[in-house]
């Protein structure tokens, strides 16, 4: 399957199924990154897989948001709120990740349940 074929997945399948499958695939790839002795090439391939799945998830989420909120002011407000929450989580994640890396090894920090 090429990257151009991934674009139509959000339109062909139910949104909830696409969102759940994208999250499960990303979680499986992240879990595989934690395995001891994983070669750097495999780590890069897994990261590329996560990066390839992310646009499918984002497109499906955007389409679902417009279905739920409709068009107009409510959609703009919902999209802005979603962006604020996402960016805040990203900043908080960087902070927590940095703190974890001062205490744990990178592999242990990635596998940490905190």
MOPAC internal coordinates of N, CA, C and O (Angstrom, degrees):
PM7 1SCF
backbone

  N    0.0000 0     0.00 0     0.00 0    0    0    0
  C    1.4383 1     0.00 0     0.00 0    1    0    0
  C    1.5248 1   108.37 1     0.00 0    2    1    0
  O    1.2310 1   120.29 1   -51.65 1    3    2    1
  N    1.3082 1   117.04 1   128.35 1    3    2    1
  C    1.4594 1   120.74 1   179.49 1    5    3    2
  C    1.5254 1   110.22 1   -89.21 1    6    5    3
  O    1.2310 1   121.29 1   -11.92 1    7    6    5
  N    1.3360 1   115.13 1   168.08 1    7    6    5
  C    1.4594 1   119.39 1  -178.83 1    9    7    6
  C    1.5177 1   111.92 1   -64.65 1   10    9    7
  O    1.2310 1   119.71 1   149.58 1   11   10    9
  N    1.3278 1   118.15 1   -30.42 1   11   10    9
  C    1.4638 1   119.82 1   179.49 1   13   11   10
  C    1.5208 1   111.36 1   -68.33 1   14   13   11
  O    1.2310 1   119.98 1   153.71 1   15   14   13
  N    1.3168 1   117.65 1   -26.29 1   15   14   13
  C    1.4623 1   120.77 1   178.15 1   17   15   14
  C    1.5230 1   111.82 1   -76.53 1   18   17   15
  O    1.2310 1   119.94 1   159.12 1   19   18   17
  N    1.3189 1   117.71 1   -20.88 1   19   18   17
  C    1.4576 1   120.51 1   178.73 1   21   19   18
  C    1.5181 1   112.28 1   -68.25 1   22   21   19
  O    1.2310 1   120.21 1   154.89 1   23   22   21
  N    1.3362 1   117.21 1   -25.11 1   23   22   21
  C    1.4617 1   121.18 1  -176.21 1   25   23   22
  C    1.5227 1   112.15 1   -62.69 1   26   25   23
  O    1.2310 1   119.86 1   146.07 1   27   26   25
  N    1.3124 1   117.86 1   -33.93 1   27   26   25
  C    1.4640 1   120.63 1  -176.79 1   29   27   26
  C    1.5074 1   115.15 1   -84.44 1   30   29   27
  O    1.2310 1   119.69 1   174.43 1   31   30   29
  N    1.3081 1   118.20 1    -5.57 1   31   30   29
  C    1.4660 1   120.75 1  -177.65 1   33   31   30
  C    1.5184 1   111.16 1   -61.69 1   34   33   31
  O    1.2310 1   120.13 1   139.54 1   35   34   33
  N    1.3146 1   117.36 1   -40.46 1   35   34   33
  C    1.4627 1   121.14 1  -178.72 1   37   35   34
  C    1.5294 1   111.65 1   -63.14 1   38   37   35
  O    1.2310 1   120.06 1   152.62 1   39   38   37
  N    1.3282 1   117.49 1   -27.38 1   39   38   37
  C    1.4596 1   120.74 1  -179.23 1   41   39   38
  C    1.5202 1   112.93 1   -89.42 1   42   41   39
  O    1.2310 1   119.96 1   153.55 1   43   42   41
  N    1.3143 1   117.68 1   -26.45 1   43   42   41
  C    1.4630 1   121.30 1  -174.71 1   45   43   42
  C    1.5191 1   114.87 1   -84.79 1   46   45   43
  O    1.2310 1   120.28 1   152.29 1   47   46   45
  N    1.3150 1   117.06 1   -27.71 1   47   46   45
  C    1.4575 1   121.08 1  -173.31 1   49   47   46
  C    1.5216 1   110.43 1  -120.01 1   50   49   47
  O    1.2310 1   120.27 1   -21.65 1   51   50   49
  N    1.3292 1   117.09 1   158.35 1   51   50   49
  C    1.4735 1   119.54 1   178.37 1   53   51   50
  C    1.5309 1   110.87 1   -58.92 1   54   53   51
  O    1.2310 1   121.16 1   -39.12 1   55   54   53
  N    1.3174 1   115.38 1   140.88 1   55   54   53
  C    1.4704 1   121.04 1  -174.14 1   57   55   54
  C    1.5257 1   112.09 1   -59.54 1   58   57   55
  O    1.2310 1   120.02 1   136.72 1   59   58   57
  N    1.3095 1   117.57 1   -43.28 1   59   58   57
  C    1.4686 1   119.39 1  -178.04 1   61   59   58
  C    1.5237 1   110.91 1   -61.48 1   62   61   59
  O    1.2310 1   120.28 1   138.38 1   63   62   61
  N    1.3161 1   117.08 1   -41.62 1   63   62   61
  C    1.4661 1   121.08 1   179.66 1   65   63   62
  C    1.5244 1   110.97 1   -64.17 1   66   65   63
  O    1.2310 1   120.40 1   138.09 1   67   66   65
  N    1.3251 1   116.83 1   -41.91 1   67   66   65
  C    1.4640 1   120.74 1   179.75 1   69   67   66
  C    1.5273 1   110.27 1   -64.64 1   70   69   67
  O    1.2310 1   120.19 1   135.30 1   71   70   69
  N    1.3328 1   117.24 1   -44.70 1   71   70   69
  C    1.4598 1   121.01 1  -179.50 1   73   71   70
  C    1.5262 1   111.64 1   -62.67 1   74   73   71
  O    1.2310 1   120.52 1   135.78 1   75   74   73
  N    1.3243 1   116.62 1   -44.22 1   75   74   73
  C    1.4699 1   120.49 1  -179.82 1   77   75   74
  C    1.5209 1   110.70 1   -66.64 1   78   77   75
  O    1.2310 1   120.01 1   135.90 1   79   78   77
  N    1.3253 1   117.58 1   -44.10 1   79   78   77
  C    1.4720 1   120.76 1   179.74 1   81   79   78
  C    1.5258 1   111.18 1   -63.31 1   82   81   79
  O    1.2310 1   120.11 1   139.03 1   83   82   81
  N    1.3247 1   117.39 1   -40.97 1   83   82   81
  C    1.4720 1   120.36 1   177.73 1   85   83   82
  C    1.5202 1   110.47 1   -61.32 1   86   85   83
  O    1.2310 1   120.44 1   135.10 1   87   86   85
  N    1.3297 1   116.76 1   -44.90 1   87   86   85
  C    1.4693 1   119.73 1   179.24 1   89   87   86
  C    1.5174 1   111.54 1   -64.86 1   90   89   87
  O    1.2310 1   119.90 1   139.19 1   91   90   89
  N    1.3222 1   117.79 1   -40.81 1   91   90   89
  C    1.4687 1   120.60 1   179.35 1   93   91   90
  C    1.5317 1   111.66 1   -65.40 1   94   93   91
  O    1.2310 1   120.38 1   138.49 1   95   94   93
  N    1.3226 1   116.88 1   -41.51 1   95   94   93
  C    1.4603 1   120.10 1   178.39 1   97   95   94
  C    1.5246 1   111.72 1   -64.85 1   98   97   95
  O    1.2310 1   120.54 1   138.76 1   99   98   97
  N    1.3271 1   116.58 1   -41.24 1   99   98   97
  C    1.4709 1   119.81 1   178.01 1  101   99   98
  C    1.5220 1   110.83 1   -66.49 1  102  101   99
  O    1.2310 1   120.18 1   139.94 1  103  102  101
  N    1.3235 1   117.26 1   -40.06 1  103  102  101
  C    1.4648 1   120.51 1   178.33 1  105  103  102
  C    1.5257 1   111.18 1   -64.67 1  106  105  103
  O    1.2310 1   120.34 1   139.73 1  107  106  105
  N    1.3242 1   116.95 1   -40.27 1  107  106  105
  C    1.4656 1   120.34 1   178.65 1  109  107  106
  C    1.5306 1   110.93 1   -65.25 1  110  109  107
  O    1.2310 1   120.61 1   139.29 1  111  110  109
  N    1.3240 1   116.44 1   -40.71 1  111  110  109
  C    1.4751 1   119.74 1   178.47 1  113  111  110
  C    1.5250 1   110.69 1   -65.99 1  114  113  111
  O    1.2310 1   119.99 1   139.02 1  115  114  113
  N    1.3293 1   117.62 1   -40.98 1  115  114  113
  C    1.4609 1   120.55 1   178.59 1  117  115  114
  C    1.5305 1   110.69 1   -66.83 1  118  117  115
  O    1.2310 1   120.15 1   141.93 1  119  118  117
  N    1.3212 1   117.32 1   -38.07 1  119  118  117
  C    1.4682 1   120.78 1   178.07 1  121  119  118
  C    1.5281 1   110.47 1   -65.90 1  122  121  119
  O    1.2310 1   120.31 1   143.11 1  123  122  121
  N    1.3188 1   117.01 1   -36.89 1  123  122  121
  C    1.4634 1   120.21 1   178.72 1  125  123  122
  C    1.5263 1   111.56 1   -68.34 1  126  125  123
  O    1.2310 1   120.17 1   153.78 1  127  126  125
  N    1.3246 1   117.29 1   -26.22 1  127  126  125
  C    1.4602 1   120.48 1   178.43 1  129  127  126
  C    1.5272 1   112.33 1   -68.21 1  130  129  127
  O    1.2310 1   120.29 1   157.52 1  131  130  129
  N    1.3105 1   117.05 1   -22.48 1  131  130  129
  C    1.4625 1   121.84 1  -176.09 1  133  131  130
  C    1.5245 1   111.91 1   -82.05 1  134  133  131
  O    1.2310 1   120.08 1   160.34 1  135  134  133
  N    1.3143 1   117.44 1   -19.66 1  135  134  133
  C    1.4644 1   120.43 1  -175.85 1  137  135  134
  C    1.5247 1   110.87 1   -57.42 1  138  137  135
  O    1.2310 1   120.47 1   -46.17 1  139  138  137
  N    1.3245 1   116.71 1   133.83 1  139  138  137
  C    1.4703 1   119.26 1  -179.15 1  141  139  138
  C    1.5316 1   111.28 1   -65.15 1  142  141  139
  O    1.2310 1   121.08 1   -36.63 1  143  142  141
  N    1.3183 1   115.55 1   143.37 1  143  142  141
  C    1.4520 1   120.77 1   176.58 1  145  143  142
  C    1.5102 1   114.80 1    79.70 1  146  145  143
  O    1.2310 1   119.95 1  -168.99 1  147  146  145
  N    1.3315 1   117.70 1    11.01 1  147  146  145
  C    1.4556 1   120.34 1   179.84 1  149  147  146
  C    1.5290 1   109.15 1   -70.23 1  150  149  147
  O    1.2310 1   120.85 1   -51.86 1  151  150  149
  N    1.3101 1   115.98 1   128.14 1  151  150  149
  C    1.4632 1   122.47 1  -178.42 1  153  151  150
  C    1.5261 1   109.83 1   -66.82 1  154  153  151
  O    1.2310 1   120.58 1   -30.01 1  155  154  153
  N    1.3203 1   116.49 1   149.99 1  155  154  153
  C    1.4587 1   122.27 1  -178.29 1  157  155  154
  C    1.5285 1   110.98 1   -60.06 1  158  157  155
  O    1.2310 1   120.15 1   142.18 1  159  158  157
  N    1.3262 1   117.32 1   -37.82 1  159  158  157
  C    1.4641 1   120.70 1   178.64 1  161  159  158
  C    1.5224 1   111.91 1   -62.40 1  162  161  159
  O    1.2310 1   120.77 1   141.52 1  163  162  161
  N    1.3193 1   116.13 1   -38.48 1  163  162  161
  C    1.4708 1   120.67 1   177.92 1  165  163  162
  C    1.5268 1   109.61 1   -68.10 1  166  165  163
  O    1.2310 1   120.42 1   139.39 1  167  166  165
  N    1.3307 1   116.81 1   -40.61 1  167  166  165
  C    1.4682 1   120.18 1   177.34 1  169  167  166
  C    1.5287 1   111.09 1   -60.14 1  170  169  167
  O    1.2310 1   120.62 1   137.42 1  171  170  169
  N    1.3233 1   116.41 1   -42.58 1  171  170  169
  C    1.4660 1   120.15 1   178.42 1  173  171  170
  C    1.5269 1   111.50 1   -65.93 1  174  173  171
  O    1.2310 1   120.32 1   140.01 1  175  174  173
  N    1.3237 1   117.00 1   -39.99 1  175  174  173
  C    1.4650 1   120.52 1   178.07 1  177  175  174
  C    1.5324 1   110.96 1   -64.19 1  178  177  175
  O    1.2310 1   120.41 1   139.33 1  179  178  177
  N    1.3239 1   116.82 1   -40.67 1  179  178  177
  C    1.4610 1   120.26 1   178.09 1  181  179  178
  C    1.5298 1   110.81 1   -65.33 1  182  181  179
  O    1.2310 1   120.33 1   140.93 1  183  182  181
  N    1.3176 1   116.98 1   -39.07 1  183  182  181
  C    1.4669 1   120.15 1   178.22 1  185  183  182
  C    1.5252 1   110.53 1   -66.76 1  186  185  183
  O    1.2310 1   120.42 1   142.68 1  187  186  185
  N    1.3243 1   116.80 1   -37.32 1  187  186  185
  C    1.4694 1   120.37 1   176.07 1  189  187  186
  C    1.5217 1   111.10 1   -65.30 1  190  189  187
  O    1.2310 1   120.51 1   143.13 1  191  190  189
  N    1.3274 1   116.63 1   -36.87 1  191  190  189
  C    1.4683 1   120.14 1   177.43 1  193  191  190
  C    1.5303 1   110.52 1   -63.69 1  194  193  191
  O    1.2310 1   120.72 1   137.42 1  195  194  193
  N    1.3196 1   116.24 1   -42.58 1  195  194  193
  C    1.4663 1   119.69 1   177.65 1  197  195  194
  C    1.5277 1   110.08 1   -62.85 1  198  197  195
  O    1.2310 1   120.56 1   138.01 1  199  198  197
  N    1.3273 1   116.53 1   -41.99 1  199  198  197
  C    1.4645 1   120.55 1   179.57 1  201  199  198
  C    1.5296 1   111.87 1   -66.36 1  202  201  199
  O    1.2310 1   119.76 1   150.34 1  203  202  201
  N    1.3231 1   118.06 1   -29.66 1  203  202  201
  C    1.4628 1   120.99 1   178.63 1  205  203  202
  C    1.5302 1   111.39 1   -76.20 1  206  205  203
  O    1.2310 1   120.37 1   150.66 1  207  206  205
  N    1.3133 1   116.90 1   -29.34 1  207  206  205
  C    1.4674 1   121.52 1  -179.10 1  209  207  206
  C    1.5258 1   111.04 1   -79.68 1  210  209  207
  O    1.2310 1   120.00 1   148.57 1  211  210  209
  N    1.3231 1   117.60 1   -31.43 1  211  210  209
  C    1.4669 1   122.04 1  -174.91 1  213  211  210
  C    1.5357 1   114.04 1   -55.87 1  214  213  211
  O    1.2310 1   118.32 1   136.80 1  215  214  213
  N    1.3328 1   120.80 1   -43.20 1  215  214  213
  C    1.4778 1   118.90 1   179.26 1  217  215  214
  C    1.5302 1   113.19 1   -65.84 1  218  217  215
  O    1.2310 1   120.16 1   147.70 1  219  218  217
  N    1.3225 1   117.30 1   -32.30 1  219  218  217
  C    1.4623 1   119.96 1   177.46 1  221  219  218
  C    1.5248 1   109.14 1   -64.77 1  222  221  219
  O    1.2310 1   120.79 1   135.39 1  223  222  221
  N    1.3352 1   116.10 1   -44.61 1  223  222  221
  C    1.4620 1   120.58 1   178.50 1  225  223  222
  C    1.5262 1   110.37 1   -62.38 1  226  225  223
  O    1.2310 1   120.47 1   133.14 1  227  226  225
  N    1.3298 1   116.71 1   -46.86 1  227  226  225
  C    1.4689 1   120.68 1  -177.63 1  229  227  226
  C    1.5317 1   111.41 1   -63.21 1  230  229  227
  O    1.2310 1   120.19 1   138.36 1  231  230  229
  N    1.3060 1   117.25 1   -41.64 1  231  230  229
  C    1.4653 1   120.34 1   178.81 1  233  231  230
  C    1.5153 1   112.51 1   -65.49 1  234  233  231
  O    1.2310 1   120.81 1   138.59 1  235  234  233
  N    1.3149 1   116.05 1   -41.41 1  235  234  233
  C    1.4601 1   120.14 1   178.90 1  237  235  234
  C    1.5210 1   110.40 1   -66.29 1  238  237  235
  O    1.2310 1   120.49 1   138.16 1  239  238  237
  N    1.3304 1   116.66 1   -41.84 1  239  238  237
  C    1.4655 1   120.39 1   179.38 1  241  239  238
  C    1.5247 1   110.50 1   -63.64 1  242  241  239
  O    1.2310 1   120.16 1   138.63 1  243  242  241
  N    1.3260 1   117.29 1   -41.37 1  243  242  241
  C    1.4665 1   120.50 1   179.56 1  245  243  242
  C    1.5245 1   111.19 1   -64.48 1  246  245  243
  O    1.2310 1   120.32 1   138.63 1  247  246  245
  N    1.3259 1   116.99 1   -41.37 1  247  246  245
  C    1.4607 1   120.30 1   178.50 1  249  247  246
  C    1.5234 1   111.14 1   -66.00 1  250  249  247
  O    1.2310 1   120.90 1   140.83 1  251  250  249
  N    1.3230 1   115.89 1   -39.17 1  251  250  249
  C    1.4617 1   120.34 1   179.26 1  253  251  250
  C    1.5201 1   110.63 1   -67.04 1  254  253  251
  O    1.2310 1   120.39 1   141.33 1  255  254  253
  N    1.3196 1   116.87 1   -38.67 1  255  254  253
  C    1.4532 1   121.00 1   179.62 1  257  255  254
  C    1.5246 1   110.90 1   -61.76 1  258  257  255
  O    1.2310 1   119.90 1   138.02 1  259  258  257
  N    1.3212 1   117.79 1   -41.98 1  259  258  257
  C    1.4656 1   119.85 1   179.18 1  261  259  258
  C    1.5316 1   110.97 1   -69.57 1  262  261  259
  O    1.2310 1   120.13 1   149.07 1  263  262  261
  N    1.3264 1   117.36 1   -30.93 1  263  262  261
  C    1.4684 1   119.88 1   175.70 1  265  263  262
  C    1.5248 1   111.29 1   -68.16 1  266  265  263
  O    1.2310 1   120.31 1   140.85 1  267  266  265
  N    1.3161 1   117.02 1   -39.15 1  267  266  265
  C    1.4559 1   121.40 1  -177.08 1  269  267  266
  C    1.5316 1   111.38 1   -75.34 1  270  269  267
  O    1.2310 1   120.66 1   132.58 1  271  270  269
  N    1.3323 1   116.35 1   -47.42 1  271  270  269
  C    1.4647 1   120.33 1  -173.44 1  273  271  270
  C    1.5173 1   114.05 1   -93.29 1  274  273  271
  O    1.2310 1   120.04 1   166.63 1  275  274  273
  N    1.3150 1   117.52 1   -13.37 1  275  274  273
  C    1.4494 1   120.17 1  -177.05 1  277  275  274
  C    1.5148 1   110.92 1    74.92 1  278  277  275
  O    1.2310 1   120.52 1     7.76 1  279  278  277
  N    1.2895 1   116.61 1  -172.24 1  279  278  277
  C    1.4661 1   121.37 1   179.40 1  281  279  278
  C    1.5238 1   109.11 1   -96.85 1  282  281  279
  O    1.2310 1   120.83 1   -25.54 1  283  282  281
  N    1.3115 1   116.01 1   154.46 1  283  282  281
  C    1.4608 1   119.65 1   176.20 1  285  283  282
  C    1.5122 1   112.67 1   116.25 1  286  285  283
  O    1.2310 1   121.56 1    24.47 1  287  286  285
  N    1.3250 1   114.61 1  -155.53 1  287  286  285
  C    1.4579 1   120.92 1  -174.08 1  289  287  286
  C    1.5261 1   112.75 1   -63.93 1  290  289  287
  O    1.2310 1   120.00 1   141.84 1  291  290  289
  N    1.3092 1   117.60 1   -38.16 1  291  290  289
  C    1.4608 1   120.46 1  -178.95 1  293  291  290
  C    1.5300 1   111.06 1   -64.64 1  294  293  291
  O    1.2310 1   120.52 1   142.32 1  295  294  293
  N    1.3230 1   116.60 1   -37.68 1  295  294  293
  C    1.4649 1   120.46 1   177.58 1  297  295  294
  C    1.5246 1   110.72 1   -65.34 1  298  297  295
  O    1.2310 1   120.03 1   135.48 1  299  298  297
  N    1.3158 1   117.55 1   -44.52 1  299  298  297
  C    1.4630 1   121.57 1  -179.78 1  301  299  298
  C    1.5279 1   109.88 1   -62.72 1  302  301  299
  O    1.2310 1   120.16 1   136.54 1  303  302  301
  N    1.3284 1   117.30 1   -43.46 1  303  302  301
  C    1.4511 1   121.45 1   178.88 1  305  303  302
  C    1.5318 1   110.82 1   -64.26 1  306  305  303
  O    1.2310 1   120.28 1   135.80 1  307  306  305
  N    1.3180 1   117.07 1   -44.20 1  307  306  305
  C    1.4678 1   120.90 1   179.10 1  309  307  306
  C    1.5182 1   112.32 1   -63.71 1  310  309  307
  O    1.2310 1   120.30 1   137.86 1  311  310  309
  N    1.3160 1   117.02 1   -42.14 1  311  310  309
  C    1.4580 1   120.68 1   178.67 1  313  311  310
  C    1.5249 1   111.16 1   -65.00 1  314  313  311
  O    1.2310 1   120.56 1   139.96 1  315  314  313
  N    1.3276 1   116.53 1   -40.04 1  315  314  313
  C    1.4642 1   120.64 1   178.01 1  317  315  314
  C    1.5184 1   111.30 1   -65.57 1  318  317  315
  O    1.2310 1   120.13 1   137.28 1  319  318  317
  N    1.3194 1   117.35 1   -42.72 1  319  318  317
  C    1.4570 1   121.29 1   178.72 1  321  319  318
  C    1.5274 1   110.78 1   -63.84 1  322  321  319
  O    1.2310 1   120.71 1   138.55 1  323  322  321
  N    1.3056 1   116.24 1   -41.45 1  323  322  321
  C    1.4634 1   120.29 1   177.68 1  325  323  322
  C    1.5262 1   111.09 1   -62.47 1  326  325  323
  O    1.2310 1   120.57 1   139.96 1  327  326  325
  N    1.3036 1   116.51 1   -40.04 1  327  326  325
  C    1.4690 1   120.81 1   178.46 1  329  327  326
  C    1.5323 1   111.58 1   -67.22 1  330  329  327
  O    1.2310 1   120.10 1   139.12 1  331  330  329
  N    1.3344 1   117.41 1   -40.88 1  331  330  329
  C    1.4690 1   121.17 1   178.24 1  333  331  330
  C    1.5202 1   110.34 1   -63.07 1  334  333  331
  O    1.2310 1   120.23 1   134.99 1  335  334  333
  N    1.3160 1   117.17 1   -45.01 1  335  334  333
  C    1.4638 1   120.94 1   179.82 1  337  335  334
  C    1.5266 1   110.27 1   -64.38 1  338  337  335
  O    1.2310 1   120.07 1   136.84 1  339  338  337
  N    1.3141 1   117.47 1   -43.16 1  339  338  337
  C    1.4694 1   121.03 1   179.35 1  341  339  338
  C    1.5126 1   112.70 1   -62.94 1  342  341  339
  O    1.2310 1   120.45 1   135.63 1  343  342  341
  N    1.3231 1   116.75 1   -44.37 1  343  342  341
  C    1.4624 1   120.54 1   179.86 1  345  343  342
  C    1.5305 1   111.17 1   -68.24 1  346  345  343
  O    1.2310 1   120.14 1   142.55 1  347  346  345
  N    1.3234 1   117.35 1   -37.45 1  347  346  345
  C    1.4695 1   120.87 1   177.26 1  349  347  346
  C    1.5208 1   110.93 1   -64.77 1  350  349  347
  O    1.2310 1   120.65 1   138.53 1  351  350  349
  N    1.3288 1   116.35 1   -41.47 1  351  350  349
  C    1.4647 1   120.05 1   177.74 1  353  351  350
  C    1.5251 1   110.88 1   -64.80 1  354  353  351
  O    1.2310 1   120.09 1   143.77 1  355  354  353
  N    1.3097 1   117.43 1   -36.23 1  355  354  353
  C    1.4596 1   121.29 1   178.15 1  357  355  354
  C    1.5269 1   110.91 1   -64.61 1  358  357  355
  O    1.2310 1   120.42 1   134.18 1  359  358  357
  N    1.3124 1   116.79 1   -45.82 1  359  358  357
  C    1.4644 1   120.61 1   179.49 1  361  359  358
  C    1.5249 1   110.67 1   -64.97 1  362  361  359
  O    1.2310 1   120.20 1   135.77 1  363  362  361
  N    1.3261 1   117.23 1   -44.23 1  363  362  361
  C    1.4619 1   120.66 1   178.26 1  365  363  362
  C    1.5285 1   110.74 1   -63.30 1  366  365  363
  O    1.2310 1   120.22 1   141.44 1  367  366  365
  N    1.3268 1   117.18 1   -38.56 1  367  366  365
  C    1.4587 1   121.20 1   177.86 1  369  367  366
  C    1.5192 1   112.72 1   -63.68 1  370  369  367
  O    1.2310 1   120.70 1   140.34 1  371  370  369
  N    1.3263 1   116.27 1   -39.66 1  371  370  369
  C    1.4651 1   119.60 1   175.64 1  373  371  370
  C    1.5229 1   110.71 1   -62.32 1  374  373  371
  O    1.2310 1   120.30 1   137.84 1  375  374  373
  N    1.3268 1   117.03 1   -42.16 1  375  374  373
  C    1.4594 1   120.89 1   179.39 1  377  375  374
  C    1.5178 1   112.30 1   -64.21 1  378  377  375
  O    1.2310 1   120.50 1   132.04 1  379  378  377
  N    1.3239 1   116.65 1   -47.96 1  379  378  377
  C    1.4709 1   120.67 1   179.76 1  381  379  378
  C    1.5285 1   110.03 1   -65.21 1  382  381  379
  O    1.2310 1   120.25 1   139.55 1  383  382  381
  N    1.3263 1   117.12 1   -40.45 1  383  382  381
  C    1.4690 1   120.36 1   177.79 1  385  383  382
  C    1.5159 1   112.14 1   -62.12 1  386  385  383
  O    1.2310 1   120.38 1   138.46 1  387  386  385
  N    1.3211 1   116.89 1   -41.54 1  387  386  385
  C    1.4638 1   120.59 1   178.08 1  389  387  386
  C    1.5125 1   111.88 1   -63.32 1  390  389  387
  O    1.2310 1   120.45 1   138.21 1  391  390  389
  N    1.3282 1   116.74 1   -41.79 1  391  390  389
  C    1.4646 1   120.54 1   178.18 1  393  391  390
  C    1.5238 1   110.31 1   -65.08 1  394  393  391
  O    1.2310 1   120.33 1   136.90 1  395  394  393
  N    1.3254 1   116.98 1   -43.10 1  395  394  393
  C    1.4688 1   120.23 1   179.14 1  397  395  394
  C    1.5265 1   111.17 1   -61.86 1  398  397  395
  O    1.2310 1   120.04 1   142.08 1  399  398  397
  N    1.3262 1   117.53 1   -37.92 1  399  398  397
  C    1.4641 1   120.30 1  -178.78 1  401  399  398
  C    1.5213 1   113.22 1   -70.24 1  402  401  399
  O    1.2310 1   120.23 1   160.20 1  403  402  401
  N    1.3193 1   117.17 1   -19.80 1  403  402  401
  C    1.4625 1   118.86 1   175.30 1  405  403  402
  C    1.5238 1   111.32 1   -77.49 1  406  405  403
  O    1.2310 1   120.12 1   160.11 1  407  406  405
  N    1.3242 1   117.38 1   -19.89 1  407  406  405
  C    1.4594 1   121.74 1  -176.13 1  409  407  406
  C    1.5299 1   111.99 1  -107.55 1  410  409  407
  O    1.2310 1   120.12 1   144.49 1  411  410  409
  N    1.3293 1   117.38 1   -35.51 1  411  410  409
  C    1.4650 1   122.48 1  -173.39 1  413  411  410
  C    1.5274 1   111.01 1  -118.18 1  414  413  411
  O    1.2310 1   121.17 1   -14.25 1  415  414  413
  N    1.3259 1   115.36 1   165.75 1  415  414  413
  C    1.4641 1   120.25 1   171.80 1  417  415  414
  C    1.5326 1   108.41 1   -72.48 1  418  417  415
  O    1.2310 1   119.69 1   -20.62 1  419  418  417
  N    1.3176 1   118.20 1   159.38 1  419  418  417
  C    1.4680 1   119.28 1   179.50 1  421  419  418
  C    1.5296 1   113.81 1   -56.18 1  422  421  419
  O    1.2310 1   119.98 1   137.80 1  423  422  421
  N    1.3311 1   117.65 1   -42.20 1  423  422  421
  C    1.4647 1   120.45 1   179.42 1  425  423  422
  C    1.5219 1   111.39 1   -64.80 1  426  425  423
  O    1.2310 1   120.00 1   138.90 1  427  426  425
  N    1.3277 1   117.60 1   -41.10 1  427  426  425
  C    1.4598 1   121.37 1   179.20 1  429  427  426
  C    1.5372 1   110.32 1   -69.00 1  430  429  427
  O    1.2310 1   120.26 1   143.89 1  431  430  429
  N    1.3318 1   117.12 1   -36.11 1  431  430  429
  C    1.4646 1   120.30 1   178.21 1  433  431  430
  C    1.5177 1   110.76 1   -66.25 1  434  433  431
  O    1.2310 1   119.74 1   142.56 1  435  434  433
  N    1.3174 1   118.09 1   -37.44 1  435  434  433
  C    1.4525 1   121.67 1   178.65 1  437  435  434
  C    1.5205 1   111.20 1   -67.63 1  438  437  435
  O    1.2310 1   120.16 1   144.83 1  439  438  437
  N    1.3138 1   117.29 1   -35.17 1  439  438  437
  C    1.4640 1   121.53 1  -178.71 1  441  439  438
  C    1.5159 1   112.66 1   -89.02 1  442  441  439
  O    1.2310 1   119.74 1   175.04 1  443  442  441
  N    1.3239 1   118.11 1    -4.96 1  443  442  441
  C    1.4550 1   121.59 1  -175.86 1  445  443  442
  C    1.5249 1   110.63 1   -64.67 1  446  445  443
  O    1.2310 1   119.61 1   -46.58 1  447  446  445
  N    1.3343 1   118.35 1   133.42 1  447  446  445
  C    1.4687 1   120.52 1  -179.97 1  449  447  446
  C    1.5169 1   113.41 1   -77.18 1  450  449  447
  O    1.2310 1   119.14 1   177.26 1  451  450  449
  N    1.3249 1   119.25 1    -2.74 1  451  450  449
  C    1.4665 1   122.33 1  -178.31 1  453  451  450
  C    1.4884 1   112.41 1   -72.80 1  454  453  451
  O    1.2310 1   120.10 1   180.00 1  455  454  453

